C-alpha cells in the first residue's frame, strides 16, 4: 500500500513538474514569436479597413492585419471579438517599417530622443557605422546595445578604423613615444606689474601650446607604428563579421581612410562578397575629379562582386548638371548588373539658389564646396560662379587661403550651390537610391523630416514613383541588401514592424500633424497619433549578421494606368 502511495505521489509530482515546464517553456517560446497552434482570435492588435502595401511588389489591396506576439499573424478579413485593440485604418496605407541604412546615431551613447526622431518618420530598423568606436569590439558594442533596451531594431557596420589595430607583437616593436621637454613659463618672465588678465592670457597660451605639442607627439608616435599586413586586416574583418557586423564601412575622408589602398579595399571586398556582407563607402567631400572617383568605385564593385552602398555625398547636390547626369548613368548601369549597388541620400538642406548672403554667414552654416561666389570686386571677379573649393583647386591654394583673401573684399556676396528640387527628387526616386534621415560628411544639420518630404513631394505631389515602390525602396530592398529574411515585408510569420500612413494629412501639408499615424516595432505600438509610448519602449532587437542566400529583389507590379498616373522616372 505504501509503495502504491509513493508511486502515485511520484507521478503527481512528475506531471506537475512537466506541466509547469511545458507551460513556462511554451510561454517563453511565444514571447520569441513561436507558437505551437494558431489562435486566430487571440490577437494583440487588429488594423481594420486599411490599404495594405506589403513590400513584395504586389499591387495594394484592402485588408485587415492582425498582430500577435510580435509578428504578423494574419492578413485578410477579420471580425475581432470584444477586448482586442482595434485600429481603424480606413483611408490609410499600411506598410512595412522603414530602414535607415546609414545612421550616425549611436544606440549605446546617444539619448533616446534621437531614436524617437527616427521612429516618428516610420523607421523601425537602423544601421550604425561603428567605425569611430575602436576602443570596443563589435561584440561588446552589441552587448551594450542589448542592455540599453532600444526602441527600434539596431545593427552595425564595422569601420575600417576597427581593422587598423596593431597586433600585439607589432605593438611591442613600435617605437616609444618621444618625450618632449616640458616648457613652463618661468615666473620671472612675467613682469611684476603684469595684470591678472595678462597673466591669465599668457598661462592660457602656454596651456594651448602644450596641448598642441602633445597632439603632435601623439601623431608622430602613431606614424611610427608599423602598418598592419593585409592578412591581419582580412582576419580582423572576418572576426568582426562573426561578431555580428553586417559589413564594412570605409571612410576615405578621415586620416586612416586616406591611406587605404585600392588593393586593400578590393581584397576586403572579396571577403564581403564571400560572406554576403555589405561594403559601405564614404567618398571624400573634396576631390578633383568626382566622376573618375565614381568610375573607380564601380570598377571595384564589378571586380569584387560585393554589394556596395555609398554614404550621403554632397556632390550629388552641388555638382554641375552634365557631370551629374554622366555619374547617374554609371550608377544606373552598376545597379543593373545585379541590384547590388546603392547610393544613400540625405536630400535636405534645400535653399533657393538666388538667395545671397555674406561670406561669414555662409561659412558658419555650410561646407566650402557648396559656397559659390555670386558677387566680388575686380580682383576676384574671375571667381564668380565658382565654389571656394573650385577656386582653391584652380589657384593651387588651400581653401583657407581663399577664404582669407575673399574676406578682405567687402563686396563679396555668396550663394549656396545646391541641386534644384527636381534633381534631388529624380535621384531619390531611382531604384538604386536609399534614404537616410542623418546627414553625412560635408553636411551640417539640416531638414530632419526627410522621409515626410520624400513622400509628400516625390510620391504624392509629383507621382514620380508608386507607393508600391516606396515599400520596396524603404523596407524590402534594404532588408534584402542586409540579408534579413524575416523583416522588410508584411507577410504572415514575419516580425511586425509596421507603419500606418495617412495620405490625407500628407496632402494637406499640416505641419502640426505627422502623417505617420502609427508605428509598431516587433509588435509593440511604440508611436500612436503623435506620441511616443513610454511603456512600449525597449522592444527593439539587436540584429546580428548571418550569411543568408541572396534572394531576388521584389518587382513592383502595377497596371499601365497606375504607371501612367505615377509618372515614374526611367529606371
DARAFEN-V895994 format. One record per residue. N is the residue number from 1. RES is the residue in three letters. SS is DSSP state (H for helix, E for strand, L for the rest). PSI is psi in degrees with one decimal (999 if undefined). NEAR is the number of other ideal C-beta (glycine too) atoms within 8 Angstrom. Layout:
[[N | RES | SS | PSI | NEAR] [N | RES | SS | PSI | NEAR]]
This chain:
[[1 | UNK | L | -44.4 | 4] [2 | UNK | H | -39.0 | 5] [3 | UNK | H | -36.5 | 6] [4 | UNK | H | -41.3 | 7] [5 | UNK | H | -42.5 | 8] [6 | UNK | H | -40.9 | 8] [7 | UNK | H | -44.6 | 8] [8 | UNK | H | -42.8 | 8] [9 | UNK | H | -41.7 | 8] [10 | UNK | H | -41.7 | 8] [11 | UNK | H | -38.1 | 8] [12 | UNK | H | -46.9 | 8] [13 | UNK | H | -40.0 | 8] [14 | UNK | H | -43.9 | 8] [15 | UNK | H | -44.7 | 8] [16 | UNK | H | -43.8 | 8] [17 | UNK | H | -42.3 | 8] [18 | UNK | H | -42.9 | 8] [19 | UNK | H | -44.0 | 8] [20 | UNK | H | -44.2 | 8] [21 | UNK | H | -44.7 | 8] [22 | UNK | H | -42.9 | 8] [23 | UNK | H | -52.5 | 8] [24 | UNK | H | -32.6 | 8] [25 | UNK | H | -44.4 | 8] [26 | UNK | H | -35.5 | 9] [27 | UNK | H | -42.4 | 8] [28 | UNK | H | -42.7 | 8] [29 | UNK | H | -38.6 | 10] [30 | UNK | H | -36.2 | 10] [31 | UNK | H | -28.7 | 8] [32 | UNK | L | 0.9 | 6] [33 | UNK | L | 7.5 | 9] [34 | UNK | L | 143.5 | 6] [35 | UNK | L | 141.9 | 10] [36 | UNK | L | -26.2 | 5] [37 | UNK | L | 148.4 | 4] [38 | UNK | L | 131.9 | 4] [39 | UNK | L | 82.2 | 7] [40 | UNK | L | -26.4 | 6] [41 | UNK | L | 8.3 | 7] [42 | UNK | L | 52.3 | 5] [43 | UNK | L | 155.9 | 13] [44 | UNK | L | -39.2 | 8] [45 | UNK | E | 148.5 | 13] [46 | UNK | E | 123.2 | 14] [47 | UNK | E | 112.3 | 14] [48 | UNK | E | 139.0 | 12] [49 | UNK | E | 28.0 | 7] [50 | UNK | E | 169.7 | 15] [51 | UNK | E | 112.7 | 11] [52 | UNK | E | 125.8 | 12] [53 | UNK | E | 95.6 | 13] [54 | UNK | L | -4.5 | 12] [55 | UNK | L | -3.7 | 14] [56 | UNK | L | -8.3 | 8] [57 | UNK | L | -10.2 | 10] [58 | UNK | L | 152.3 | 8] [59 | UNK | L | 152.2 | 8] [60 | UNK | L | 154.6 | 9] [61 | UNK | E | 155.8 | 7] [62 | UNK | E | 130.6 | 6] [63 | UNK | E | 164.9 | 9] [64 | UNK | E | 152.2 | 13] [65 | UNK | E | 129.0 | 14] [66 | UNK | E | 137.7 | 14] [67 | UNK | E | 130.0 | 16] [68 | UNK | E | 125.8 | 13] [69 | UNK | L | 45.3 | 10] [70 | UNK | L | -5.4 | 11] [71 | UNK | E | 165.2 | 12] [72 | UNK | E | 116.8 | 15] [73 | UNK | E | -32.1 | 10] [74 | UNK | E | 143.8 | 12] [75 | UNK | E | 120.4 | 12] [76 | UNK | E | -150.0 | 6] [77 | UNK | L | 129.7 | 5] [78 | UNK | L | 135.3 | 10] [79 | UNK | L | 85.5 | 4] [80 | UNK | L | 144.4 | 10] [81 | UNK | L | 174.2 | 6] [82 | UNK | L | 149.0 | 3] [83 | UNK | L | -12.3 | 3] [84 | UNK | L | 135.7 | 11] [85 | UNK | E | 120.2 | 6] [86 | UNK | E | 129.4 | 9] [87 | UNK | E | 120.6 | 10] [88 | UNK | E | 107.2 | 6] [89 | UNK | L | 23.9 | 12] [90 | UNK | L | 128.7 | 7] [91 | UNK | L | 4.4 | 7] [92 | UNK | E | 159.5 | 12] [93 | UNK | E | 133.9 | 12] [94 | UNK | E | 115.4 | 14] [95 | UNK | E | 161.1 | 19] [96 | UNK | E | 149.5 | 15] [97 | UNK | L | 144.7 | 16] [98 | UNK | E | 156.5 | 14] [99 | UNK | E | 142.3 | 16] [100 | UNK | E | 106.4 | 14] [101 | UNK | E | -8.0 | 13] [102 | UNK | E | 97.5 | 15] [103 | UNK | E | 140.1 | 13] [104 | UNK | L | 11.1 | 7] [105 | UNK | L | 122.5 | 11] [106 | UNK | L | 115.1 | 8] [107 | UNK | L | -16.5 | 11] [108 | UNK | L | -45.0 | 8] [109 | UNK | L | -31.6 | 3] [110 | UNK | L | 149.9 | 8] [111 | UNK | L | 165.8 | 4] [112 | UNK | H | -18.6 | 7] [113 | UNK | H | -31.0 | 6] [114 | UNK | H | -37.0 | 9] [115 | UNK | H | -34.4 | 14] [116 | UNK | H | -36.8 | 10] [117 | UNK | H | -36.8 | 10] [118 | UNK | H | -45.2 | 14] [119 | UNK | H | -40.1 | 16] [120 | UNK | L | -18.8 | 11] [121 | UNK | L | 10.9 | 13] [122 | UNK | L | 7.4 | 14] [123 | UNK | E | 124.9 | 14] [124 | UNK | E | -12.1 | 16] [125 | UNK | E | 132.5 | 18] [126 | UNK | E | 155.4 | 15] [127 | UNK | E | 121.5 | 14] [128 | UNK | E | 138.4 | 13] [129 | UNK | E | 109.1 | 14] [130 | UNK | L | -0.2 | 14] [131 | UNK | L | -31.5 | 13] [132 | UNK | L | 1.8 | 7] [133 | UNK | L | 58.1 | 10] [134 | UNK | L | -8.5 | 9] [135 | UNK | L | -8.4 | 3] [136 | UNK | L | 152.9 | 7] [137 | UNK | L | 167.6 | 8] [138 | UNK | H | -43.6 | 13] [139 | UNK | H | -42.8 | 8] [140 | UNK | H | -41.3 | 8] [141 | UNK | H | -44.2 | 13] [142 | UNK | H | -33.6 | 13] [143 | UNK | H | -42.7 | 8] [144 | UNK | H | -38.3 | 10] [145 | UNK | H | -38.7 | 13] [146 | UNK | H | -38.1 | 8] [147 | UNK | H | -24.2 | 6] [148 | UNK | H | -13.8 | 8] [149 | UNK | L | 69.9 | 8] [150 | UNK | L | 160.3 | 12] [151 | UNK | L | -9.1 | 13] [152 | UNK | L | 172.6 | 14] [153 | UNK | E | 142.7 | 15] [154 | UNK | E | 122.8 | 14] [155 | UNK | E | 167.4 | 15] [156 | UNK | E | 156.0 | 15] [157 | UNK | E | 140.8 | 16] [158 | UNK | E | 143.6 | 15] [159 | UNK | E | 161.0 | 16] [160 | UNK | H | -24.8 | 13] [161 | UNK | H | -30.5 | 10] [162 | UNK | H | -28.4 | 15] [163 | UNK | H | -32.5 | 14] [164 | UNK | L | 59.8 | 8] [165 | UNK | L | 129.6 | 8] [166 | UNK | L | 139.2 | 9] [167 | UNK | L | 158.2 | 8] [168 | UNK | H | -41.7 | 6] [169 | UNK | H | -43.5 | 6] [170 | UNK | H | -32.6 | 11] [171 | UNK | H | -38.2 | 9] [172 | UNK | H | -32.2 | 6] [173 | UNK | H | -11.5 | 6] [174 | UNK | L | 144.7 | 11] [175 | UNK | L | 141.4 | 6] [176 | UNK | L | 154.0 | 5] [177 | UNK | L | 133.3 | 8] [178 | UNK | L | 130.0 | 7] [179 | UNK | L | 123.8 | 4] [180 | UNK | L | 140.0 | 7] [181 | UNK | L | 137.7 | 4] [182 | UNK | L | 134.7 | 5] [183 | UNK | L | 108.7 | 8] [184 | UNK | L | 150.1 | 5] [185 | UNK | L | 107.6 | 9] [186 | UNK | L | 144.5 | 5] [187 | UNK | H | -33.7 | 5] [188 | UNK | H | -17.3 | 4] [189 | UNK | H | -19.2 | 5] [190 | UNK | L | 125.7 | 9] [191 | UNK | L | 144.3 | 4] [192 | UNK | L | -33.4 | 4] [193 | UNK | L | 7.1 | 4] [194 | UNK | L | 135.5 | 8] [195 | UNK | L | 160.0 | 6] [196 | UNK | H | -34.8 | 5] [197 | UNK | H | -43.3 | 6] [198 | UNK | H | -41.3 | 8] [199 | UNK | H | -40.2 | 10] [200 | UNK | H | -39.7 | 8] [201 | UNK | H | -42.7 | 8] [202 | UNK | H | -38.4 | 11] [203 | UNK | H | -39.7 | 9] [204 | UNK | H | -39.8 | 8] [205 | UNK | H | -40.6 | 8] [206 | UNK | H | -38.5 | 11] [207 | UNK | H | -42.7 | 8] [208 | UNK | H | -40.4 | 8] [209 | UNK | H | -40.9 | 9] [210 | UNK | H | -41.3 | 10] [211 | UNK | H | -42.3 | 8] [212 | UNK | H | -39.5 | 8] [213 | UNK | H | -39.2 | 10] [214 | UNK | H | -40.1 | 9] [215 | UNK | H | -40.9 | 8] [216 | UNK | H | -38.5 | 8] [217 | UNK | H | -40.9 | 11] [218 | UNK | H | -39.5 | 9] [219 | UNK | H | -39.8 | 8] [220 | UNK | H | -40.2 | 10] [221 | UNK | H | -38.4 | 13] [222 | UNK | H | -37.4 | 7] [223 | UNK | H | -25.4 | 6] [224 | UNK | H | -12.8 | 7] [225 | UNK | L | 141.7 | 11] [226 | UNK | L | 145.5 | 7] [227 | UNK | L | 132.5 | 4] [228 | UNK | L | 142.9 | 13] [229 | UNK | L | 156.0 | 6] [230 | UNK | H | -38.2 | 9] [231 | UNK | H | -35.9 | 6] [232 | UNK | H | -42.4 | 9] [233 | UNK | H | -43.9 | 14] [234 | UNK | H | -41.2 | 11] [235 | UNK | H | -40.7 | 8] [236 | UNK | H | -40.1 | 12] [237 | UNK | H | -45.4 | 14] [238 | UNK | H | -38.8 | 10] [239 | UNK | H | -40.4 | 8] [240 | UNK | H | -34.1 | 14] [241 | UNK | H | -39.1 | 15] [242 | UNK | H | -31.8 | 6] [243 | UNK | L | -9.5 | 11] [244 | UNK | L | 0.1 | 14] [245 | UNK | L | 140.1 | 14] [246 | UNK | L | -4.4 | 12] [247 | UNK | E | -164.4 | 14] [248 | UNK | E | 136.3 | 17] [249 | UNK | E | 124.4 | 15] [250 | UNK | E | 120.6 | 13] [251 | UNK | E | 105.8 | 14] [252 | UNK | L | 5.3 | 11] [253 | UNK | L | -5.6 | 10] [254 | UNK | L | 174.3 | 8] [255 | UNK | L | -45.0 | 5] [256 | UNK | L | -42.0 | 9] [257 | UNK | H | -33.2 | 12] [258 | UNK | H | -16.2 | 9] [259 | UNK | H | -8.4 | 6] [260 | UNK | L | 136.1 | 10] [261 | UNK | L | 160.3 | 6] [262 | UNK | H | -40.5 | 7] [263 | UNK | H | -37.5 | 7] [264 | UNK | H | -45.9 | 10] [265 | UNK | H | -39.7 | 12] [266 | UNK | H | -44.0 | 11] [267 | UNK | H | -42.2 | 11] [268 | UNK | H | -36.2 | 14] [269 | UNK | H | -35.5 | 14] [270 | UNK | H | -34.1 | 11] [271 | UNK | H | -43.3 | 13] [272 | UNK | H | -39.7 | 18] [273 | UNK | H | -45.0 | 11] [274 | UNK | H | -35.3 | 6] [275 | UNK | H | -10.7 | 9] [276 | UNK | L | 22.7 | 11] [277 | UNK | L | 174.8 | 15] [278 | UNK | E | 142.5 | 14] [279 | UNK | E | 111.9 | 16] [280 | UNK | E | 138.4 | 15] [281 | UNK | E | 134.7 | 13] [282 | UNK | E | 114.4 | 14] [283 | UNK | L | 153.4 | 15] [284 | UNK | L | 138.7 | 8] [285 | UNK | L | -29.9 | 12] [286 | UNK | L | 119.4 | 7] [287 | UNK | L | 139.9 | 9] [288 | UNK | L | -27.7 | 3] [289 | UNK | L | 81.9 | 6] [290 | UNK | H | -35.1 | 11] [291 | UNK | H | -43.7 | 9] [292 | UNK | H | -37.2 | 7] [293 | UNK | H | -44.8 | 11] [294 | UNK | H | -39.8 | 12] [295 | UNK | H | -38.1 | 9] [296 | UNK | H | -40.9 | 9] [297 | UNK | H | -42.6 | 12] [298 | UNK | H | -39.7 | 13] [299 | UNK | H | -43.2 | 8] [300 | UNK | H | -41.0 | 13] [301 | UNK | H | -44.2 | 15] [302 | UNK | H | -36.8 | 9] [303 | UNK | H | -42.2 | 7] [304 | UNK | H | -30.5 | 12] [305 | UNK | L | 5.6 | 7] [306 | UNK | L | 151.8 | 13] [307 | UNK | E | 131.5 | 14] [308 | UNK | E | 138.9 | 16] [309 | UNK | E | 128.2 | 16] [310 | UNK | E | 132.1 | 12] [311 | UNK | L | 163.6 | 14] [312 | UNK | L | 134.2 | 13] [313 | UNK | L | 117.3 | 13] [314 | UNK | L | -21.2 | 14] [315 | UNK | H | -26.7 | 11] [316 | UNK | H | -29.5 | 12] [317 | UNK | H | -31.5 | 12] [318 | UNK | H | -13.7 | 11] [319 | UNK | L | 155.0 | 10] [320 | UNK | L | 143.9 | 5] [321 | UNK | H | -42.4 | 7] [322 | UNK | H | -42.9 | 6] [323 | UNK | H | -41.0 | 10] [324 | UNK | H | -41.6 | 12] [325 | UNK | H | -43.0 | 8] [326 | UNK | H | -40.6 | 9] [327 | UNK | H | -36.5 | 12] [328 | UNK | H | -33.9 | 10] [329 | UNK | H | -37.0 | 8] [330 | UNK | H | -40.6 | 11] [331 | UNK | H | -46.0 | 14] [332 | UNK | H | -41.6 | 11] [333 | UNK | H | -42.5 | 9] [334 | UNK | H | -40.4 | 13] [335 | UNK | H | -38.3 | 12] [336 | UNK | H | -19.3 | 7] [337 | UNK | L | -22.6 | 9] [338 | UNK | L | 17.1 | 4] [339 | UNK | L | 42.4 | 7] [340 | UNK | L | 25.3 | 11] [341 | UNK | E | 119.4 | 14] [342 | UNK | E | 155.2 | 14] [343 | UNK | E | 131.4 | 13] [344 | UNK | E | 131.0 | 15] [345 | UNK | E | 146.8 | 13] [346 | UNK | L | 81.8 | 14] [347 | UNK | L | 63.0 | 13] [348 | UNK | L | -161.7 | 11] [349 | UNK | L | 42.5 | 11] [350 | UNK | L | 141.9 | 8] [351 | UNK | L | 141.0 | 7] [352 | UNK | L | 132.9 | 4] [353 | UNK | L | -32.7 | 9] [354 | UNK | L | -16.2 | 5] [355 | UNK | L | 122.4 | 8] [356 | UNK | E | 152.9 | 8] [357 | UNK | E | 171.5 | 9] [358 | UNK | L | 157.3 | 8] [359 | UNK | H | -41.1 | 12] [360 | UNK | H | -40.1 | 7] [361 | UNK | H | -43.3 | 8] [362 | UNK | H | -38.6 | 12] [363 | UNK | H | -30.1 | 10] [364 | UNK | L | -7.6 | 5] [365 | UNK | L | -28.5 | 6] [366 | UNK | L | 154.2 | 10] [367 | UNK | L | 155.1 | 10] [368 | UNK | H | -33.1 | 13] [369 | UNK | H | -5.3 | 14] [370 | UNK | H | -5.1 | 14] [371 | UNK | E | 112.4 | 15] [372 | UNK | E | 136.1 | 11] [373 | UNK | E | 120.9 | 17] [374 | UNK | E | -24.9 | 9] [375 | UNK | E | 139.0 | 8] [376 | UNK | L | 165.1 | 13] [377 | UNK | L | -177.3 | 8] [378 | UNK | H | -39.8 | 4] [379 | UNK | H | -30.5 | 6] [380 | UNK | H | 16.6 | 13] [381 | UNK | H | -31.0 | 8] [382 | UNK | H | -8.4 | 4] [383 | UNK | H | -8.1 | 10] [384 | UNK | L | 133.3 | 10] [385 | UNK | L | 1.5 | 6] [386 | UNK | L | 152.0 | 9] [387 | UNK | E | 164.6 | 13] [388 | UNK | H | -38.9 | 13] [389 | UNK | H | -41.5 | 10] [390 | UNK | H | -39.4 | 9] [391 | UNK | H | -42.7 | 13] [392 | UNK | H | -42.0 | 13] [393 | UNK | H | -40.2 | 8] [394 | UNK | H | -35.1 | 7] [395 | UNK | H | 4.3 | 7] [396 | UNK | L | 40.4 | 4] [397 | UNK | L | 167.7 | 8] [398 | UNK | L | 155.1 | 6] [399 | UNK | H | -35.7 | 11] [400 | UNK | H | -38.9 | 6] [401 | UNK | H | -38.1 | 9] [402 | UNK | H | -41.9 | 13] [403 | UNK | H | -43.4 | 12] [404 | UNK | H | -40.2 | 8] [405 | UNK | H | -41.7 | 9] [406 | UNK | H | -31.5 | 14] [407 | UNK | H | -24.8 | 9] [408 | UNK | L | -11.0 | 5] [409 | UNK | L | 107.6 | 11] [410 | UNK | L | -12.8 | 3] [411 | UNK | L | -4.8 | 7] [412 | UNK | L | 130.4 | 14] [413 | UNK | E | 142.9 | 12] [414 | UNK | E | 164.6 | 13] [415 | UNK | E | 167.4 | 11] [416 | UNK | E | 116.3 | 13] [417 | UNK | L | 117.0 | 9] [418 | UNK | L | 155.3 | 11] [419 | UNK | L | 148.1 | 9] [420 | UNK | L | 160.1 | 7] [421 | UNK | H | -32.8 | 8] [422 | UNK | H | -39.9 | 6] [423 | UNK | H | -48.3 | 11] [424 | UNK | H | -43.6 | 14] [425 | UNK | H | -36.9 | 13] [426 | UNK | H | -41.6 | 10] [427 | UNK | H | -46.0 | 13] [428 | UNK | H | -23.3 | 12] [429 | UNK | H | -16.9 | 11] [430 | UNK | L | 148.5 | 12] [431 | UNK | L | -22.5 | 9] [432 | UNK | L | 2.4 | 10] [433 | UNK | E | 129.7 | 13] [434 | UNK | E | 159.1 | 15] [435 | UNK | E | 148.3 | 15] [436 | UNK | L | 150.7 | 14] [437 | UNK | L | 5.9 | 14] [438 | UNK | L | 133.4 | 11] [439 | UNK | L | 159.6 | 10] [440 | UNK | L | -163.2 | 14] [441 | UNK | L | 133.4 | 11] [442 | UNK | L | -2.1 | 9] [443 | UNK | L | 155.5 | 13] [444 | UNK | L | 176.5 | 8] [445 | UNK | L | 132.2 | 5] [446 | UNK | L | -149.0 | 9] [447 | UNK | L | 121.6 | 8] [448 | UNK | L | -11.9 | 8] [449 | UNK | L | 54.8 | 8] [450 | UNK | H | -47.1 | 14] [451 | UNK | H | -39.7 | 13] [452 | UNK | H | -45.7 | 12] [453 | UNK | H | -40.0 | 11] [454 | UNK | H | -46.0 | 12] [455 | UNK | H | -37.0 | 13] [456 | UNK | H | -53.7 | 12] [457 | UNK | H | -53.9 | 11] [458 | UNK | H | -37.0 | 12] [459 | UNK | H | -59.2 | 14] [460 | UNK | H | -54.1 | 10] [461 | UNK | H | -50.0 | 7] [462 | UNK | L | -15.8 | 9] [463 | UNK | L | 36.9 | 9] [464 | UNK | L | -34.0 | 12] [465 | UNK | L | 159.2 | 12] [466 | UNK | L | 159.6 | 12] [467 | UNK | H | -29.7 | 10] [468 | UNK | H | -38.0 | 14] [469 | UNK | H | -31.0 | 11] [470 | UNK | H | -46.6 | 13] [471 | UNK | H | -36.8 | 15] [472 | UNK | H | -45.7 | 14] [473 | UNK | H | -44.5 | 12] [474 | UNK | H | -10.9 | 14] [475 | UNK | H | -62.9 | 18] [476 | UNK | H | -43.9 | 15] [477 | UNK | H | -44.9 | 14] [478 | UNK | H | -39.5 | 13] [479 | UNK | H | -40.4 | 14] [480 | UNK | H | -39.6 | 12] [481 | UNK | H | -36.7 | 12] [482 | UNK | L | 1.5 | 13] [483 | UNK | L | 37.7 | 11] [484 | UNK | L | 107.1 | 11] [485 | UNK | L | -21.1 | 7] [486 | UNK | L | 19.8 | 6] [487 | UNK | L | 172.1 | 14] [488 | UNK | L | -17.5 | 13] [489 | UNK | L | 158.6 | 14] [490 | UNK | L | 96.8 | 14] [491 | UNK | L | 148.8 | 9] [492 | UNK | L | 132.0 | 7] [493 | UNK | L | -13.6 | 6] [494 | UNK | L | 158.3 | 12] [495 | UNK | E | 141.0 | 12] [496 | UNK | L | 73.8 | 11] [497 | UNK | L | 107.8 | 14] [498 | UNK | E | 141.0 | 17] [499 | UNK | E | 133.2 | 15] [500 | UNK | E | 120.2 | 16] [501 | UNK | E | 135.0 | 13] [502 | UNK | E | 105.6 | 11] [503 | UNK | H | -22.9 | 11] [504 | UNK | H | -41.3 | 7] [505 | UNK | H | -38.0 | 11] [506 | UNK | H | -45.7 | 13] [507 | UNK | H | -34.0 | 8] [508 | UNK | H | -10.5 | 6] [509 | UNK | L | 36.2 | 6] [510 | UNK | L | 99.1 | 6] [511 | UNK | L | -17.5 | 4] [512 | UNK | L | -5.6 | 3] [513 | UNK | L | 142.4 | 7] [514 | UNK | L | 124.1 | 8] [515 | UNK | L | -21.4 | 11] [516 | UNK | E | 99.8 | 13] [517 | UNK | E | -37.1 | 11] [518 | UNK | E | 143.2 | 12] [519 | UNK | E | 125.6 | 15] [520 | UNK | E | 138.6 | 16] [521 | UNK | E | 115.5 | 15] [522 | UNK | L | 41.2 | 12] [523 | UNK | L | -0.8 | 14] [524 | UNK | E | 130.4 | 10] [525 | UNK | E | 92.3 | 10] [526 | UNK | E | -25.6 | 14] [527 | UNK | E | 128.3 | 11] [528 | UNK | E | 115.0 | 8] [529 | UNK | L | 50.8 | 5] [530 | UNK | L | -0.3 | 5] [531 | UNK | E | 140.5 | 6] [532 | UNK | E | 133.9 | 10] [533 | UNK | L | 110.8 | 11] [534 | UNK | H | -35.4 | 5] [535 | UNK | H | -19.0 | 4] [536 | UNK | H | 14.1 | 9] [537 | UNK | L | 162.2 | 11] [538 | UNK | L | 12.5 | 7] [539 | UNK | L | 10.0 | 12] [540 | UNK | L | 155.2 | 13] [541 | UNK | L | 142.8 | 8] [542 | UNK | E | 119.4 | 12] [543 | UNK | L | 133.7 | 11] [544 | UNK | L | 140.0 | 8] [545 | UNK | L | 134.2 | 13] [546 | UNK | L | 125.5 | 5] [547 | UNK | L | 124.0 | 7] [548 | UNK | L | 153.1 | 9] [549 | UNK | L | 141.6 | 4] [550 | UNK | L | 126.2 | 5] [551 | UNK | L | 156.4 | 7] [552 | UNK | L | 142.0 | 4] [553 | UNK | L | 140.7 | 9] [554 | UNK | L | 142.0 | 12] [555 | UNK | L | 124.1 | 6] [556 | UNK | L | 125.2 | 9] [557 | UNK | L | 120.3 | 7] [558 | UNK | L | 155.6 | 9] [559 | UNK | L | 164.9 | 6] [560 | UNK | H | -38.4 | 5] [561 | UNK | H | -43.9 | 6] [562 | UNK | H | -40.5 | 10] [563 | UNK | H | -39.1 | 10] [564 | UNK | H | -41.7 | 7] [565 | UNK | H | -38.4 | 7] [566 | UNK | H | -23.3 | 11] [567 | UNK | L | 53.1 | 7] [568 | UNK | L | 148.8 | 11] [569 | UNK | L | 156.3 | 8] [570 | UNK | L | 126.2 | 3] [571 | UNK | L | 999 | 6]]
